[in-house]
Each structure stands twice: as C-alpha cells, then as structure tokens.
Amino acid sequence: MYLLGYDIGSSSVKASLVDASSGACVATSFAPKSEAPIKAVNPGWAEQNPADWWSYLRQATSDIMGMSGIDAKDISAIGISYQMHGLVCIDKDQNVLRPAIIWCDSRAVQIGETAFKELGHSQCLSHLLNTPGNFTASKLAWVKRNEPQIFEKIYKIMLPGDYIAMKLTGEVCTTVSGLSEGMFWDFQTGTVANFLLDYYGIPKSFIPEIKPTFAEQGRMSASAAADLGLVPGIPVTYRGGDQPNNALSLNVFEPGEIASTAGTSGVVYGVNGEISYDPKSRVNTFAHVNHEYDRTRLGILLCINGTGILNAWMKRNIMSEGYSYNDMNELAAQAPIGAGGVSVMPFGNGAERVLENREAGCSFHGINFNIHNRAHLLRACQEGIVFSFKYGIDIMEDMGLNVNTIHAGKANMFLSPIFRNTLAGVTGATIELYDTDGSIGAARGAGMGAGIYKDHNEAFSTLQKIDVIEPKAADMAAYEEAYSLWKSYIAE
C-alpha cells in the first residue's frame, strides 16, 4: 500500500511515493529541472499558467512510477500541498479564464489596504485575524475592477491546490484552511467571510464547496488516470497550503509546537489553541490543517525575508574564494556568544511584515576596528537572523502561544550549529531536526484523510528524527543579553 504526495510550488512540482506501512519514501522527483517561469507583465506582478503545473505534475508522476516500479493499483490515496494565496479563475466548463495570480504578486496591495481602512481594523482583525492585505480575495477584487470581461465569466475561484484537485478528480472544492489563507473565512461566525465578499462585490457563488482537510475530496477520473499513467478511483484525501503542510510534515499539530524553515527567507509557523491576532498585523494567522470550529488550531505565520540570503551575501562578498558554508560556521564559532557586541539587522531583502512593512535594510552595529574581525561578523549575522525569529516569536507569545518545541528539517541554516544553538538558547525551546519534505508530508496527510492512520501520531510514528538540540542553561543569559542589545537597534 502506497501514498502519493504532490507539492505544487512556484519553482517546481514535486511528487513522492511513501510506503504506508514503513513510512519510507520509495521514490521522489520534481519538474521542471530548471526553475519554472514566472511571468511579470508589469512591475510587482507574478503569474503562472496553471496548465504548466499539471504538465510538471505529469512529468514528476512518470518519473516516480518509473523509479519505483510499483503497480499503480497499489496507490491508496493522494495528498496535495500547494503554494498559498494564489488565484485561479474557471468558467462552468472548468476552463481557466486567465493566468493564475500567485503568492508573490503585489498588484492588490492598495486594494487590501483601502479595505482594511474602510471596513475598520477591528472588524477585519477580529473576524479575518489579518488585514485583507494582498491575499486572494483582494487579488480577485483587482480582477473585478480591471478585467470585468473576465470577472463576469467566473464560475468558481480556486487556490492552486484546489485546481490540481479538480484536474485529478473533476470536482471543484476547497477547505476551510484554504479559504482562511485567501481571507475568505470568518473565524467569529465559522462561515465564509460574507462581509468582505459584499464589500468587494464578489458573489458568494464563486466559493467552491467546502470539504474537510482530511477526508475524501474526490476520486481520480478516468481522463486524469490516463494522462498520468495511474488508475481511476484513487481518492484525494488531503490538501494544505505549503506552510501549514510544512508544519504537518514536521508533525506540528498541537498548541505550542513550532515549525521553522531557514532558506533564502525564513519562516516560523506556530500552532495556537485560541483565536487571537496581532493588533499590528505583523504576523499572519490562518486555520491550521487540523482546525475545527469547536477545536481551535490556528497557524501563526512569521516570515523574515532576510535569512539565508544574508549568509549567502557574506559568502560572496566578505569571504575569500574557496570558503564553504561549513568553513564559515567554523570561523564564526571562534567568536563568543553575542559576537563581542556586534549586532546585525538582517532586513536587506525588501520590506518586512514583522516591522510593519518597513524596509529597514541590513545594518551592522557596534563594530570596533581594534577588536572585531570576520569571525565576529559571521557570528553576528547568524545570531541576527535568529534574533529576528525570536522577535517574531515574542509577538506569537503575546498572542497566547507558549513555545516549547521547534521542529525543522536539517537543511539550509539549520545545518549550522551556531544557528541551532542560538535559536535554542534565546527561545528556551528544544530544537528537533527531521528528514522530510512537503511532498512526503502530503503523502502522510493523505494516509490520515483516508483513514489508513488513525491520527497524526500514528501517521508520523516513523518520521526520522535526526538530531535534538536542548538549550544550555549556562549560555541562556549570554544569549538574552545579546538579544536585548540587538533589539535596541530595531527602533533606529
């Protein structure tokens, strides 16, 4: 018995086959092999053709079926992870009406800001838990205002994962978690956010049928099966946005648990057990994959744009040729905790939501030409990235989240002992590192939705934990002192 997981990203589509009994990934592949194109007709725009996602999915499926050699009849369920906040518009014949407006498209920023002002901050934050912002609902409002000939043909609107599910099954449906990420969900009423739809002039009929996140959401059609080389009738039993799904992949389901990634940009995603929001909207809040109306599970999302990109910038511009990231880590370890008083603000990759959308830029503070060297700068950069995470975690804690465990994949910045130890030391949380990814997580999620696993504990009982980093009590005061100094520069 096997589980098939798809991860629909903006750079590629990944597919993985997981043995349901052992939890082992028996085959994985992605397409295209070079980064998928993003079309930018105007500055700030970002669009992709949904048909390309399907083409990439077909290629990746062919790869893994060829690698594994399994019989397609042995695939028991399919799960889908997908890039969040996108907009796909279809007509009654399920034809796509325009290219998808994807997550990084900023054309609707002003529309969302005006809605936030006119509807009222309290109304939006208490019901949506966010500003309308540049999310899917505001993108749809842009289509209404600027492409009325397209808008009048719309039968349903979908998120990227909903589109892929439709292509697999022929059925158009969505989830509460998906609606919440598009600003279509009202957490006070537990229904679609009619007040925002009315404000934007969006017909309620545009919203697809709502299905549970973990449940049968349709079965593979004969045409899709023929296209993919699979068999008809395989159920789609799970879908989740990429960040909630990343948390699921790391077995993060309960209040106080946190999932984190630290690549070019960094994400901290914590699960909260009560409905709350940040009054300054410095973090986003969505329904987590296991959220229910009478059992609150919300994902609080912090994104820091300047994370691994700072480390890469240091490697390109400060280090001698031939230095590896491991060499940089070893050199940074020669400096003490706190980098001898050097602090680095890692905000050099655009406006940061955690700073209330301020574009602060990257800056170095406290350098003394007589005592500091590259080791201090390298350590201060890694600590600065961690301290930006801590700054966001403080906001999460003010919202009622009690942080005790941080789950992450052993990749990117989490390969650095300094990064890991600093995060444990400044937060007091235990860091657990795992071997997994989004498509594997989606496959396990499919097993939950199909009833193959009784709960997430069983689904993730075989998840391989690679390492555990405990905070060292002897170092925590030094980390706290360094963080306090770093934080003093935020207001500058």
C-alpha positions in Angstrom: 0.0 0.0 0.0 1.4 3.3 -1.1 0.6 7.0 -0.6 1.2 9.6 -3.3 2.1 13.2 -2.3 2.3 16.3 -4.5 3.9 19.6 -3.6 2.8 22.4 -6.1 5.5 25.1 -5.7 6.1 28.2 -7.8 9.5 26.9 -8.8 8.7 23.2 -9.4 6.2 20.5 -8.7 7.5 17.6 -6.5 6.0 14.1 -6.2 6.8 11.4 -3.7 5.6 7.9 -3.1 5.6 6.7 0.5 5.2 3.2 1.8 2.2 3.5 4.1 3.5 0.7 6.5 7.1 1.7 6.9 6.8 5.4 6.2 9.7 5.1 3.8 9.8 7.3 0.7 10.3 4.8 -2.2 10.6 7.4 -4.9 10.7 11.2 -5.3 11.1 13.5 -8.3 10.4 17.1 -9.4 9.7 19.0 -12.6 10.9 21.1 -14.3 14.5 20.5 -13.7 15.2 24.2 -14.2 13.1 26.8 -12.2 9.6 27.2 -13.5 9.0 30.6 -15.2 7.0 33.4 -13.5 5.6 35.9 -15.9 5.7 39.6 -14.8 3.8 41.7 -17.3 4.2 44.7 -15.1 6.4 45.5 -12.1 5.2 43.7 -9.0 3.1 41.2 -11.0 3.7 37.5 -10.8 1.6 35.0 -12.9 1.9 31.3 -13.9 -0.1 29.2 -16.2 -2.0 26.5 -14.2 -1.7 24.1 -17.1 2.1 24.2 -16.6 1.6 22.9 -13.0 -0.3 20.0 -14.4 2.4 19.3 -17.0 5.1 19.4 -14.3 2.9 17.1 -12.2 2.6 14.6 -15.1 6.4 14.6 -15.6 7.1 14.1 -11.9 4.5 11.3 -11.7 6.0 9.5 -14.6 9.4 9.7 -13.0 8.4 8.2 -9.7 6.4 5.5 -11.2 9.3 4.5 -13.4 11.8 4.7 -10.4 9.6 2.7 -8.0 8.3 0.0 -10.4 5.2 -0.3 -8.3 1.7 -1.2 -9.6 -0.5 1.9 -9.8 -3.3 -0.2 -8.3 -1.3 -0.2 -5.0 -1.6 3.6 -4.5 -4.3 4.1 -1.9 -4.6 7.8 -1.6 -3.3 11.2 -2.8 -2.4 14.3 -0.8 -1.7 17.8 -2.2 0.5 20.6 -0.8 0.5 23.9 -2.7 1.8 27.5 -2.9 -0.5 29.6 -0.8 -2.5 32.8 -1.7 -2.8 32.2 -5.4 -5.9 32.8 -7.5 -7.2 30.6 -10.3 -10.5 31.5 -12.0 -12.5 29.0 -14.0 -15.7 29.0 -16.1 -18.6 26.5 -15.9 -16.7 24.1 -18.2 -13.6 24.2 -15.8 -11.6 26.2 -18.3 -9.0 28.6 -16.8 -10.0 32.1 -17.7 -6.7 33.9 -17.1 -3.2 33.0 -15.8 -3.0 32.4 -12.0 -2.1 35.4 -9.9 0.4 33.8 -7.5 1.5 34.5 -3.9 4.3 37.0 -4.7 2.2 39.2 -6.9 1.7 42.6 -5.2 -0.8 44.3 -7.5 -3.6 44.2 -4.9 -1.7 45.7 -2.0 -3.5 49.1 -2.2 -6.9 47.4 -2.6 -6.4 45.5 0.6 -5.1 48.5 2.5 -8.2 50.5 1.5 -10.5 47.7 2.5 -8.7 47.5 5.9 -9.3 51.2 6.4 -12.9 51.4 5.2 -14.1 48.2 6.9 -12.3 49.0 10.1 -9.2 47.5 11.7 -11.2 45.9 14.5 -13.7 44.3 12.1 -11.0 42.8 9.9 -8.7 41.6 12.6 -11.3 40.1 14.9 -13.0 38.2 12.0 -10.3 37.5 9.5 -7.4 37.6 12.0 -5.4 39.5 9.4 -5.7 42.6 7.2 -7.3 41.8 3.8 -3.9 42.6 2.5 -2.6 41.3 -0.7 -4.3 38.0 -0.3 -6.5 36.0 -2.7 -9.7 38.0 -2.0 -8.0 41.3 -2.8 -6.5 39.8 -6.0 -10.0 38.8 -7.1 -11.2 42.3 -6.4 -8.4 43.5 -8.7 -9.7 41.2 -11.4 -13.2 42.6 -10.9 -12.1 46.2 -11.3 -9.5 45.8 -14.0 -10.8 42.8 -16.1 -14.6 42.9 -15.9 -14.9 40.8 -19.0 -13.0 38.0 -17.2 -14.9 38.5 -13.9 -18.3 38.1 -15.5 -17.3 34.7 -16.9 -16.1 33.3 -13.5 -18.0 30.3 -12.2 -15.7 29.4 -9.3 -12.4 30.7 -7.9 -9.7 28.3 -6.5 -6.4 28.2 -4.8 -3.6 26.4 -6.7 -4.2 23.2 -4.7 -7.9 23.3 -5.5 -7.0 23.5 -9.2 -4.8 20.4 -9.0 -7.5 18.5 -7.1 -10.0 19.5 -9.8 -7.7 18.2 -12.5 -7.3 14.9 -10.7 -10.9 14.4 -9.9 -13.1 16.7 -12.0 -14.6 18.0 -8.8 -14.4 21.7 -7.6 -14.0 22.0 -3.9 -11.9 23.7 -1.2 -11.1 23.7 2.5 -11.6 26.0 5.5 -7.8 26.2 5.8 -7.5 27.2 2.2 -10.3 29.8 2.5 -8.7 31.3 5.6 -5.4 31.9 3.7 -7.3 33.8 1.0 -9.2 36.0 3.6 -12.4 34.2 2.7 -13.1 32.8 6.2 -14.8 34.5 9.2 -13.4 33.0 12.4 -16.1 34.6 14.6 -19.1 33.1 12.7 -17.3 29.9 11.4 -18.6 30.7 7.9 -17.4 32.3 4.7 -16.5 36.0 5.3 -19.6 37.4 3.7 -18.8 41.0 4.9 -15.6 41.0 2.8 -17.3 39.5 -0.2 -20.1 42.1 0.0 -17.5 44.9 0.3 -15.6 43.7 -2.8 -18.8 42.8 -4.7 -17.8 39.2 -5.0 -20.7 36.8 -5.5 -20.9 34.1 -2.8 -21.5 31.5 -5.5 -17.8 31.9 -6.5 -16.8 30.0 -3.4 -16.4 26.2 -4.1 -18.0 23.5 -2.0 -16.1 23.2 1.3 -14.6 19.7 2.2 -12.7 18.7 5.3 -9.0 18.9 5.0 -8.6 15.2 5.9 -11.4 13.4 4.0 -12.3 12.1 0.6 -12.3 15.2 -1.7 -13.0 13.3 -4.9 -11.6 10.3 -6.8 -9.3 10.2 -9.8 -11.2 10.5 -13.0 -10.6 8.2 -16.0 -9.2 11.0 -18.1 -6.7 12.1 -15.4 -5.6 8.5 -14.8 -5.0 8.0 -18.5 -3.0 11.3 -18.6 -0.8 10.3 -15.5 -0.5 6.6 -16.2 -2.3 5.8 -13.0 -5.7 4.1 -12.3 -9.2 5.6 -11.9 -10.7 5.9 -8.5 -7.7 6.8 -6.3 -9.1 9.2 -3.7 -7.7 12.6 -3.0 -7.9 12.7 0.8 -5.8 15.7 1.9 -4.7 19.2 0.8 -3.0 22.0 2.6 -1.1 25.2 1.8 2.7 24.9 1.8 3.4 26.4 5.2 0.6 24.5 7.1 1.7 21.4 5.2 5.4 22.0 6.1 4.2 22.1 9.8 2.3 18.9 9.2 5.3 17.3 7.5 7.3 18.0 10.8 4.5 16.6 13.0 3.4 20.0 14.2 -0.2 19.8 15.2 -0.7 21.0 18.8 -0.6 24.3 20.6 3.0 25.4 21.5 4.6 23.4 18.7 6.5 25.4 16.0 7.8 24.5 12.6 10.6 26.5 11.1 12.5 26.8 7.8 15.5 29.0 7.1 16.4 29.1 3.4 16.8 32.3 1.4 13.9 33.6 3.6 12.8 32.2 6.9 9.5 31.1 8.3 8.4 30.4 11.9 4.9 28.8 12.0 3.4 28.2 15.4 0.2 26.5 16.4 -2.1 28.4 18.7 -5.1 26.9 20.6 -7.1 30.1 20.9 -8.4 32.6 18.4 -6.2 35.7 18.7 -4.5 38.2 16.4 -1.7 40.7 16.5 -3.2 44.2 16.6 -0.4 45.5 14.3 -0.8 42.5 11.9 3.0 41.8 12.0 2.3 38.1 11.7 -0.4 36.2 9.7 -2.9 33.8 11.2 -4.7 31.0 9.3 -6.6 27.9 10.1 -4.2 25.1 10.6 -4.8 21.8 8.8 -6.5 20.3 11.9 -8.5 23.4 12.8 -12.2 22.8 13.7 -14.8 25.3 14.8 -15.0 23.8 18.3 -11.3 22.8 18.5 -9.2 25.8 17.6 -5.9 25.1 15.9 -4.5 28.2 14.2 -1.2 28.6 12.4 0.6 31.9 13.2 3.0 32.6 10.4 6.1 34.8 10.7 8.1 35.4 7.5 11.6 37.0 7.6 12.7 37.9 4.1 16.4 38.3 5.0 17.6 34.9 6.3 19.9 32.6 4.3 20.2 35.4 1.7 22.3 37.3 4.3 24.6 34.3 4.9 25.0 33.9 1.1 25.8 37.6 0.7 28.5 37.3 3.3 30.0 34.3 1.5 30.0 36.1 -1.9 31.2 39.5 -0.7 33.2 39.1 2.5 34.8 35.6 2.4 37.8 34.6 0.4 37.3 32.4 -2.6 37.0 28.7 -1.7 35.4 29.2 1.7 32.4 26.8 2.2 29.5 27.4 4.4 30.9 24.9 6.8 34.2 26.8 6.8 32.2 30.0 7.6 30.5 28.2 10.5 33.8 27.1 12.0 35.2 30.6 11.7 32.1 32.1 13.3 32.5 29.6 16.2 35.8 31.4 17.1 33.8 34.4 18.3 31.9 34.3 21.6 28.1 34.4 22.1 27.0 37.9 21.3 29.8 38.3 18.8 31.7 40.7 21.1 28.9 43.3 21.0 28.4 43.3 17.2 24.7 43.2 16.1 23.4 42.6 12.6 19.9 43.5 11.4 19.2 41.0 8.6 16.5 43.0 6.9 18.1 43.6 3.5 15.7 41.7 1.3 12.7 44.0 1.0 10.0 45.3 3.4 9.5 43.1 6.4 5.9 42.5 7.7 7.2 41.9 11.2 8.5 45.5 11.1 5.0 46.7 10.0 6.1 46.6 6.3 9.1 48.8 6.9 12.0 48.4 4.5 14.7 48.8 7.2 17.7 47.4 5.2 20.5 45.4 6.6 22.8 47.1 9.0 25.8 46.3 11.2 26.1 47.8 14.7 28.9 48.0 17.3 31.9 47.2 15.2 35.2 48.1 16.9 38.0 48.2 14.3 40.6 47.3 17.0 38.9 44.1 18.3 36.5 42.7 15.7 37.2 40.5 12.7 35.4 38.3 10.2 34.6 35.7 12.9 32.6 38.3 14.9 30.8 39.5 11.7 29.9 35.9 10.7 28.6 35.0 14.1 26.7 38.3 14.4 25.0 37.6 11.1 23.7 34.2 12.2 22.7 35.5 15.6 20.9 38.4 13.9 18.8 36.0 11.8 17.9 34.0 14.9 17.1 37.2 16.8 14.7 38.2 14.1 12.9 34.9 14.6 12.9 35.5 18.3 11.4 39.0 17.8 8.5 37.3 15.9 8.2 34.6 18.4 7.8 37.2 21.1 4.8 38.5 19.2 3.4 35.0 19.0 3.7 34.6 22.7 1.9 37.8 23.2 -0.9 36.2 21.2 -1.1 33.3 23.6 1.3 30.8 22.1 3.6 29.0 24.5 6.7 28.0 22.7 8.3 24.8 23.9 9.5 22.8 20.8 10.7 23.9 17.4 10.6 21.3 14.6 12.7 21.8 11.4 14.3 19.9 8.6 18.0 19.5 8.8 18.8 21.8 5.9 20.0 25.3 5.0 20.7 27.5 8.1 19.7 24.6 10.4 22.9 22.9 9.2 24.8 25.4 11.3 25.5 24.5 15.0 25.7 28.3 15.8 22.3 28.9 14.3 20.7 25.9 16.1 22.3 26.6 19.4 21.4 30.3 19.3 17.7 29.5 18.5 17.5 27.1 21.4 19.4 29.3 23.8 17.4 32.5 23.1 14.0 30.9 23.0 14.5 28.2 25.6 12.9 25.8 23.2 14.1 22.3 22.2 15.0 22.1 18.6 14.1 18.8 16.8 15.5 18.2 13.3 13.8 15.8 10.9 14.3 14.2 7.5 11.2 15.1 5.5 9.8 17.5 2.9 6.4 18.8 1.7 5.5 16.1 -0.8 6.3 13.4 1.7 4.2 15.2 4.3 1.3 15.5 1.8 1.5 11.7 1.3 1.3 11.1 5.0 -1.6 13.6 5.2 -3.4 11.5 2.6 -3.0 8.5 4.8 -4.7 10.3 7.6 -7.5 11.5 5.4 -8.1 8.0 4.0 -8.2 6.5 7.5 -5.1 4.4 6.9 -3.7 6.1 10.0 -5.9 6.7 13.0 -4.3 10.0 13.9 -1.2 12.1 13.3 0.7 10.3 16.0 0.4 7.0 14.0 1.0 8.8 10.7 4.3 10.3 11.9 5.4 7.5 14.1 8.1 6.6 11.5 9.2 10.2 11.0 13.0 10.1 11.3 14.3 12.5 13.9 17.9 13.3 13.0 19.0 15.5 15.9 17.8 17.2 19.1 19.3 20.4 20.5 18.5 21.4 24.0 19.0 24.9 25.3 22.1 25.1 27.6 21.2 26.8 30.8 24.7 28.1 31.2 24.5 30.1 28.0 21.0 31.5 28.1 21.9 34.7 30.0 24.5 35.5 27.3 22.0 34.9 24.5 19.4 37.1 26.3 21.9 39.9 26.7 22.9 39.7 23.1 19.2 39.7 22.0 18.4 42.7 24.2 21.3 44.6 22.6 20.1 43.6 19.1 16.5 44.6 19.9 17.6 48.1 20.9 18.5 48.8 17.3 15.1 47.9 15.9 13.7 51.4 16.5 16.6 53.1 14.9 
